[in-house]
Structure formats: structure tokens, C-alpha cells
Amino acid sequence: MNVIRFSDLCAQGKASGQRVFIRADLNVPQDDAGRITEDTRIRASVPCIRMALDAGAAVMVTSHLGRPTEGEFKPEDSLAPVATRLGELLGQEVPLVSNWVDGGVSVQPGKVVLLENCRLNKGEKKNNPELAKKMAGLCDIFVHDAFGTAHRAEASTYGIAEYAKVACAGPLLAAEIDAISRALSDPKRPLVAIVAGSKVSTKLTILESLASKVDQLIVGGGIANTFMLAAGLPIGKSLAEPDLVDQAKAVIEAMKARGAAVPIPVDVVCAKRFAADAPATVKAATDVADDDLILDIGPKTAEQLATMLRQAGTIVWNGPVGVFEFDAFAKGTETIARAIADSSAFSIAGGGDTLAAIAKYGIEKQVGYISTGGGAFLEVLEGKTLPAFEILSRRATK
């Protein structure tokens, strides 16, 4: 994908003395007192900001935080705690600027300011052209470095890129583009995808899109239960969507027609109730009782899938294959995770639960690329062109 990269502009000296506007993703969780409880996104934004500062740019950074009402400021919507944490990480003060769209922004080369929550601006979510033009007027270079918002066409993610003098991809966004291209556009085969979750309906378009691309499509969680129904297997009272059995069968047939497959579990881990302390029983997939809940794949299935993953050339992972939060039903996800870690394949993983599983099993360094965007990652898997990719690609050819 052809986009202008901010790293190239800096290397060429084109950011020196320029006003650089960075759209970051600083949407971090906070407790009731407003204290940041997890700062991964802030730390992930630092390389782009430091790159701009080192290049001698006057730097402005903004982000959304939470779900504020446009035009109605509340203290809990403020980026003030983020400004403090960002200052600690950068080793310099990061002033927070309010009412920045019309008030103008004063910042010197080598310095950085944080612009208050961009979703407080009226017209942000609907990509109001006048708002976007005002934002673009604040800078010489717009840098999109928030992959988590790349699927949204908003004023601070899309509109500003239309009107800014230069619009480019920051290092985080560029890395996402490279990883996604490597995994889906030109993958080393076999290409194996893991798509898991509670409902087929939320990931049906992803399954249908991947069915035309991948060599093996591993399904897990409630999705696997629907596919088991499609294969004529009993699932007891497990979570499933019987009305989507025909769609599941169509995915299986589409894969089969290409010589590919959707592996159906041969054994499962069941319980009589959904609870961490519920007794776990391993059963053959054909022996699930009417009052059973399937909460994980069984050891034989897990080992079959692990063998497949160890032999893969490329792995795309979205979702744990069982209720991994409960230790009794976490073995399947752990086996999958460790197989991905052991594989020589290029692996890309995304989605909140997937990242939690990666953290639980400590395999961050063994996964080729961990995507920072939940919804954006899913839309890429659906085969959609993200608005951020589209506008930056278009601006690169101007």
C-alpha cells in the first residue's frame, strides 16, 4: 500500500521547524478517581511523538477518550491524566490545551502540547468539513498514528487528512499496514486463520471473506458450536446460533471446494454450569449430553490444531477458543497460544480477548505482530478498505 511515511519525512529533514499534528490513540482505561489503570496505548504513542521532537518539529497531539457528548465538557472526559503520564514518559512537560480548534495553538519546535479530547468538538464523529479544515489549518503535516480509529471516517482521522498540506502514516499505523499486507496480501502458505468468539453473526462476514483466502479456518468458542451443529454433532445447551447453521455449512463447503478445511472438534471440555469452579469433563464430540455446556476444545482437538499451526507459513489469530478466563477451560487456548509461539510462521493477532490471552501466557515476544486495533483489525479481516488507509493512499498520489 502506497502511503507517505512520517519516518521518511523525518529522515529527509522535511519535519524540521514544521507544525506536526499527530492523531494518536490515547484512549486508556481509568478508575473512578480518574487514575490510568493501563497505559499501553500511551507508551505505544511515544515513538511517533519522539520522532517528531527529534526531527525539530513543533508537535501537537490529540486523541479521543471515552464516549463524550460533543460540545459538552465533563471533567471525566479530560485528557489531563494522559498529559501527565505522557510528560513522564517523554521527560518533558506536556501542556494540555483546551478550546484549540478556534483558539489556535502555540507550540515551539522541539516542544509538544496535548490537545483536549477531540471528540468534544462538534462535528467530529460526522466528519464535518469545516471542523476538518480548521484542524488542517493548524498544521503543516498531519500524522495518523491511531490504528484503533482507522476504521472511522471522523474529522480528526479522515477529514483533516483530506485538507492538510501533507498527510502521512505514523510508525504505529505503518507497522499495521505492513503486517496486514504480509499476512493477507502476500502470505507465506499454508495460511491458517483462527476466528473465535461467542457468535457467528458478529463474525460471519469475516468467516466468509477468509474462506476464499485461507488454507485452514479454525473456529472456536460459540462459533465452533454452531459449526458443530452444521456438522451434525450434539452441543447440549451450549451457546450457538442454530439459525445460522446454513451459513456455517456454506463456509465449510466453500473451503472444501478449494481443497481447504474448517477443522471440526473431535473432543470438547464440558460442564453443567458456566462457572469457574464447575467440574470439567472431557468428552468425545459425539457424546455431548443434552444438559452439557461446551466451554473449551478437548486435548485431542487442541493437539491436532497445534500441529497445524506449527506447520503454518502465516497465522492470523482473532479470539480464544474457549473460556480461557476459567483455568479449567483454558487448556485449549493455552495449547493454541503456545503452538503459535513455537511456530516459525509469521503471526498477526488482534482483538481484546486475544491480547488478554497473549498476556496471560506471556508469549508477546513470540507473536510476529500484535495489532492495536480491535474494530479496525476485524474490518481488515472482513476484506474492507479502512478509511484511514484509503485517504492516506489517495493523498500519497497527489
QUIHU-V994703 format. One line per field, one symbol per residue. ss: DSSP state (h for helix, s for strand, l for the rest). phi: phi as a letter, one per 30 degrees, with the letter a starting at -180 (. if undefined). burial: + if it has 9 or more other C-alpha atoms within 8 Angstrom, else -. A space follows every 10 residues. Layout:
BEGIN
ss = ???
phi = ???
burial = ???
END
This chain:
BEGIN
ss = llllshhhhh hlllllllss ssslllllls lllllslllh hhhhhhhhhh hhhhlllsss ssllllllll llllhhhllh hhhhhhhhhh llllsssllh hhhlllllll lssssllhhh llllllllhh hhhhhhhlll ssssllhhhl llllhhhhhh hhhllssssl hhhhhhhhhh hhhhhlllll ssssssslll lllhhhhhhh lllllsssss hhhhhhhhhh llllllllll lhhhhhhhhh hhhhhhhlll slllllssss slllllllll sssshhhlll llssssslhh hhhhhhhhhh lllsssssll llllllhhhl hhhhhhhhhh hhlllssssl lhhhhhhhhh lllhhhllss lllhhhhhhh hlllllhhhh hhhhhhll
phi = .dbdcddddd ddidcdicdc ccccccdcdb dddiddcace ddddddeddd eddddidccc bbadbibdde ibdbedddde ddeddddddd iadbdccchd dcdibcacei cbbcdefddd ddjddchddd ddddddddbc bcccbbedcd ccccddcbed ddcdebbbcd ddddddeddd dddcdbddcd ccccbbldbd edbddddddd eccccbcdcb iddddddded dicdbhcdda bedcdddddd dedddddcic acdcecbbcc bdbdadcdec bdbdddcddd cdcdcadddd dededddddd cdcbbcbbjd cadddcedbc ddddddeddd ddddddcbba jedddddddd cicedcceac dccddddddd ddjdddeddd ddddddcd
burial = --+++++-++ ----++-+++ ++++++++-+ -----+--+- +++-++-+++ +++-++++++ +++++--+-+ --+---+++- ++++++++-- ---+-++--+ +-----++++ ++++++++++ +-+++-++-- ++++++-+++ ++++++++++ ++++++++++ ++++++++++ ++++-++-++ +++---+--+ ++++++++++ ---+-+++++ +--+++++++ ++++++++++ --++++-+++ +--++--++- ++-+++---+ ++--++++++ ++-----+-+ -+++++-+-- -++++++++- +++-+++-++ ++++++++++ ++++-+-+++ ++++++++++ +-+-++++++ +--++-+++- +-+---+--+ +-++++++++ ++---+++++ ++++++--
END
